[in-house]
Amino acid sequence: MYSHARSFHDFDRPHNGSGGAATLPRPDKVIPLPQVAARMAANAPANLDGHDPEQGGFAAKAANLRLLGAFQLSVAGHPVPVGLSAQRLLALLALHEEGLARITAAGLLWPSTTDARAQANLRTALYRLGSSRAVVVEVTKKDLRLAPTVGVDARQINRLASQLLARDSSLSPRQLTWTMSCDLYHDLLPDWDEDWLRPEQQRFRHVRLHCLEALGSQLAANGRYGAAVDAALAAVQADPFRETAHELLIRVHLAEGNRNDAVRHYLGFRRKLRDELGLEPSERLGHLLRSA
């Protein structure tokens, strides 16, 4: 089964009471994207996806669908081979929780063919799901939707974002521990190039980066500097020119009392901006170091 390349737990260490007077950015200053505002208003509970925050994952689901990093469907804990057309159908339904009309799904998946051919392709994709179809897809004459017994990792991150990015968000240590087990390292099906998927890939990537920054801020505020550094580095790796990610990393270094690391990182970021974009870091970032 698909697993994370690493875990925040590998880098976590408790507060040792040493050094650092720097003030960390408050998570409520991370501005959520408009696309997730409705989810934030719903104020999703800490017990995301119906699971205990310390358990994580989708253990109570009959099937799991992985869309982060690479596609994988598993039923009853066992990977299930899925053809390309069926993969795209499942991914499309996973990203539309309310379901889709059959004609709409067919048109999105096969936009360059006739309606009749697209509908035939859809029937073929459903047939090729074989015995697993009854577990993962609910089908009527007009509509399709992913079965509620299917856990989707991308949906888990969206629900996590609704809480982590909410104004005045403050997770408990238990909730932070659970959040670190979520996959915030991978983008949404990064190797796929589909017209219908590109807006979702872009939206998810920004949500993921905001989550990493908010998580890093809250971890550092709880003295969990190792995990906070790893969250910031993950955001920097995802977007090397994202100044808010570099700012978070510098603030964590300063809060931990590692001023040399903060200065070294700032100088490296400034050099990269100059060499590759011909730009300078913002005055705010320079002031952060000078005032430390």
C-alpha positions, 0 to 999 in steps of 0.5 A: 500500500502507498505510504508516506516517504517520511513522517513529521514524527521522525523530526518531532522533538519536545520543547527543551525550554531553550532560547528564542524570543522570536514571535511566530506568525499566528495561524489566523494570518494565513489567508485561506483560498476562496475555494475552501472558504465554504468548507471552513465555514462548516467548522469541521470537527477534529474527528475528521472522516469519522476517525479518532485523530490519533488513529488517522487513515481510513481504517473504518472504510471498505475501500481507500482511494489514494490520489496524492502522489500516485493513484491507488485503489485498495479494497479491504486492505488489498490493492486492486488493479484498475485500468486507466479509464476507470482510474480517471473515472474514480478520480473525477468522482472523488473530486465531486463528492456530490456526484455527477450526471452520467452525461457530464462525467462522460463529457469531462473524461472524453471531451474530444469525441461524440456524446454517444461514444463518450457514454459508451466509454463510460459504460466500459470504464464501469464494466472494467471496475469488475467486482469492486464496482459495487463497493466503490461506485453508486450508479443510477440511470442518470447519476454517478457518485463515489460510494460513502464507504470509500475513503479518499486522502484528498478529501481528508486534506480538504477537511483538515484544511477547514480546521487548520486554516480557520480563523483563530485555529488552535489545535490541541497536542492530540490533534497536532499529532494526528495532523502530522500523520496526514499526507501533506507532502504530495500533490494531487495526481502530479503526473496526470495531465487532464483538462478537468483535473488542472484546476483541482491540482492548482487549488489543492497545491495551494491548500497544501502549502497553506496547511503546511505553513499553518501546521508549522506555526502551530507546532513551533508554538507548542515547542515542537521545533523539529516537526515545525522545521520539517513542515516549513522545509516541505513547503519550501521544497514544494515552492522554492520561491514562496517567501512565506514558507521561507519566513516560517522556517526562519522564524522557527530557527529563531524561536529555537535559538538557532540564529546562525541557521536563520541567517544562513537560510536567509542568505541562501534564499536571497541568493536564489532570488537574485540569481534566478529571478533578479529579485530581492527578498521583502523588507519584512524578511530582512527586518525579521533578522535584524530585530531578532 
